[in-house]
Amino acid sequence: MPLYMRVHGVALTAIGSLSTVGLVWTLKVLWSPLIDSFGTYRRWIAGAVSIMLAVLVAFAMIPESVGRAFWLLITVFVIASATQDIAIDAFAIRITPKEMLGPVNSIRVMAYRGALIIGGGGLAALAGRAGWHEAFGTGAAVFAGILFMTLWLPDDRGERAVKQNLLQDLAHWIKRPRAGVLLAIVFLYRLGELAIVTMIKPFWADRGYSLAEIGTVTTVIGVIVSVAGALVGGIIVARLGLWRALLWLGIAQTMSNLGYAVVASIEAGRWAIYAAAVLENFGFGLGTAAFLSFLMALCDRERAATEYAMLTAIFGLTRALIGPVSGWIAQNLGYATFFWSTVFFGLPALLLLPLVRGVILSESAAPPPRSLADARDDER
């Protein structure tokens, strides 16, 4: 969408404001107890996918513009996407053993970034060749396939007798040691990466690169590199443990923004910008694997949807707040100043990590082996 808006003449400040729609990911915590309490995760996912499919069909049919209909459709799409997020994340938390957080989140990042090849770079390249209506129509066809696969997912659970209470669940989480510092880390850990992501494609567009090249390098090649970073990150989390991985991978993701800072400062050519894209995406993958493992480790499995929704809502608030700031800095101070600032945005979270070392070590510890009698009790 930042690329769609830029090629339709929208100012960088307005593109940065696009992230304010992401406040929905912050507000999703308000309806997360419904997903913990009613129906199955499969039904929630299927319903959300159906709505997103309808929105893409509408985008394929309406005239190309960034008017009132555009913002309405984007808002509906984001609400459905946030609801799907709640159900998928809760399901992942429920089935993942603590000692498998690193490898499982590598797979989650691979799936997400792999999807970007189709939904991001692939559709951008198609829009450059065939037009935006055809690109959105193709996206709708992909969602139809996803909906069909969703209907074949196993029935993950029955109706729950105990209904979740949002305030009680959140109060339960807040009572844990160092809760305030943990929330601050959730808010700050990805700040530098979220700041830079919004402005990367506009930067390429303003440098005069074609839609096809932008989609190929920043998304397709970028996805491949970020998947490699996620794989390496998952291995590091499993080998070093969650706290040490958060520290070292956080440093790596922060330093990965240096590539764009340098090429914007010296007006570098094509190959230098390619190298900056590779460096940034590899750091993105490293940091994401550690961050998702961190979020999952902090959640009680019996309150998975509500607690994870709260944590990702804070993460969504980061994205919503930093977007307009990113647009303002890039518009008024230039890309070079903006990219350098994103390097420093990543430092506060790293300084807070030592304060919660003990908490993270205890939360990420694997539970003791279950006995056969425990398993038989569950079956009964």
Long-range contacts (C-beta under 8 A, 24 or more apart in sequence): 1-74, 2-198, 2-201, 2-202, 3-124, 3-201, 3-202, 3-205, 3-211, 3-214, 3-215, 4-66, 4-127, 4-132, 5-66, 6-201, 6-202, 6-205, 7-205, 7-211, 8-64, 8-65, 8-66, 10-66, 11-331, 12-199, 12-202, 12-327, 12-330, 12-331, 13-324, 13-327, 13-328, 13-331, 14-66, 14-327, 15-198, 15-202, 15-327, 16-198, 16-199, 16-323, 16-324, 16-325, 16-326, 16-327, 16-328, 16-330, 16-331, 17-323, 17-324, 17-327, 18-74, 18-198, 18-323, 19-198, 19-319, 19-320, 19-322, 19-323, 19-324, 20-320, 20-323, 20-324, 21-71, 21-74, 21-75, 21-78, 21-320, 22-78, 22-316, 22-319, 22-320, 22-323, 23-316, 23-317, 23-320, 24-75, 24-78, 24-79, 24-82, 24-316, 25-78, 25-82, 25-85, 25-312, 25-313, 25-315, 25-316, 25-319, 25-320, 26-313, 26-314, 26-316, 26-317, 26-320, 27-82, 27-313, 28-82, 28-83, 28-85, 28-86, 28-309, 28-312, 28-313, 28-316, 29-166, 29-170, 29-306, 29-309, 29-310, 29-313, 30-166, 31-83, 31-86, 32-86, 32-166, 32-305, 32-306, 32-308, 32-309, 32-310, 33-163, 33-164, 33-165, 33-166, 33-169, 33-305, 33-306, 35-83, 35-86, 35-87, 35-90, 35-305, 36-90, 36-160, 36-164, 36-303, 36-304, 36-305, 36-306, 37-160, 37-162, 37-163, 37-164, 38-159, 38-160, 39-159, 40-155, 40-156, 40-157, 40-158, 41-87, 41-88, 41-90, 41-91, 41-156, 41-157, 42-150, 42-151, 42-153, 42-154, 42-155, 42-156, 44-83, 44-84, 44-86, 44-87, 45-84, 45-87, 45-88, 45-150, 45-153, 46-147, 46-150, 46-151, 47-83, 48-80, 48-81, 48-83, 48-84, 48-87, 49-80, 49-84, 49-143, 49-146, 49-147, 49-150, 50-147, 51-76, 51-77, 51-79, 51-80, 52-77, 52-80, 52-81, 52-84, 52-143, 53-140, 53-143, 53-144, 53-147, 55-80, 56-136, 56-137, 56-139, 56-140, 56-143, 57-136, 57-137, 57-140, 59-133, 59-136, 59-139, 60-133, 60-134, 60-136, 60-137, 60-139, 60-140, 61-133, 64-132, 64-133, 82-316, 85-309, 85-312, 86-305, 86-308, 86-309, 87-305, 89-304, 89-305, 89-308, 89-309, 89-312, 90-304, 90-305, 90-308, 91-156, 91-304, 92-296, 93-296, 93-299, 93-301, 93-304, 93-308, 94-156, 94-301, 94-304, 96-296, 97-366, 97-367, 98-297, 98-364, 98-365, 98-366, 98-367, 99-238, 99-366, 101-237, 101-242, 101-293, 101-296, 101-297, 101-364, 102-233, 102-234, 102-235, 102-236, 102-237, 102-238, 102-242, 102-245, 102-289, 102-293, 103-234, 103-235, 103-238, 104-234, 105-230, 105-233, 105-234, 105-237, 105-288, 105-289, 105-292, 105-293, 105-296, 106-230, 106-231, 106-233, 106-234, 106-235, 106-289, 107-234, 108-292, 109-226, 109-227, 109-230, 109-233, 109-234, 109-285, 109-288, 109-289, 109-292, 110-227, 110-230, 110-231, 113-223, 113-226, 113-227, 113-230, 113-285, 114-223, 114-227, 116-219, 116-222, 116-223, 117-219, 117-220, 117-223, 118-142, 120-215, 120-219, 120-223, 121-215, 121-216, 121-218, 121-219, 121-220, 121-222, 121-223, 122-215, 122-219, 122-220, 123-215, 124-211, 124-212, 124-214, 124-215, 124-219, 125-211, 125-212, 125-215, 125-216, 125-220, 127-211, 128-210, 128-211, 128-212, 128-215, 129-212, 164-303, 164-305, 164-306, 166-306, 169-303, 169-306, 169-307, 170-306, 170-307, 170-310, 172-300, 172-303, 173-298, 173-300, 173-303, 173-307, 173-310, 176-359, 177-358, 177-359, 178-355, 178-356, 178-359, 181-352, 181-355, 181-356, 182-298, 182-356, 182-359, 183-311, 183-314, 184-349, 184-352, 185-294, 185-349, 185-352, 185-353, 185-356, 186-294, 186-295, 186-311, 186-314, 186-315, 187-314, 187-315, 187-317, 187-318, 188-318, 188-348, 188-349, 188-352, 189-246, 189-250, 189-287, 189-291, 189-294, 189-346, 189-349, 190-253, 190-287, 190-288, 190-291, 190-315, 190-318, 191-318, 191-322, 191-345, 191-346, 191-348, 191-349, 192-253, 192-254, 192-257, 192-342, 192-343, 192-344, 192-345, 192-346, 193-253, 193-257, 193-283, 193-284, 193-287, 193-342, 193-346, 194-318, 194-319, 194-322, 194-323, 195-322, 195-325, 195-326, 195-338, 195-341, 195-342, 195-345, 196-257, 196-260, 196-280, 196-326, 196-339, 196-342, 197-284, 198-322, 198-323, 198-326, 198-327, 199-326, 199-327, 199-330, 199-335, 199-338, 200-260, 200-277, 200-280, 202-330, 203-260, 203-264, 203-330, 203-335, 204-273, 206-335, 207-273, 217-274, 217-277, 218-277, 221-274, 221-277, 221-278, 221-281, 222-277, 222-278, 222-280, 222-281, 223-281, 225-277, 225-278, 225-281, 225-282, 225-285, 226-281, 226-282, 226-284, 226-285, 226-288, 227-285, 228-282, 228-285, 229-281, 229-282, 229-283, 229-284, 229-285, 229-286, 229-288, 229-289, 230-285, 230-286, 230-288, 230-289, 231-285, 232-285, 232-286, 232-289, 233-285, 233-286, 233-287, 233-288, 233-289, 233-290, 234-289, 236-286, 236-289, 236-290, 237-289, 237-290, 237-293, 241-361, 241-364, 242-290, 242-293, 242-294, 242-297, 242-360, 242-361, 242-363, 242-364, 243-353, 243-357, 243-360, 243-361, 243-364, 245-290, 245-293, 246-290, 246-291, 246-294, 246-353, 246-360, 247-350, 247-353, 249-286, 249-287, 249-289, 249-290, 250-287, 250-290, 250-346, 250-349, 250-350, 250-353, 251-350, 252-283, 252-286, 252-287, 253-283, 253-284, 253-286, 253-287, 253-346, 254-283, 254-343, 254-346, 254-347, 254-350, 255-283, 255-343, 256-280, 256-281, 256-282, 256-283, 256-284, 256-286, 257-283, 257-339, 257-342, 257-343, 257-346, 258-343, 260-335, 260-339, 260-342, 261-336, 261-339, 261-340, 261-342, 261-343, 264-334, 264-335, 264-336, 264-338, 264-339, 265-336, 265-339, 265-340, 293-364, 294-360, 297-360, 297-363, 297-364, 298-363
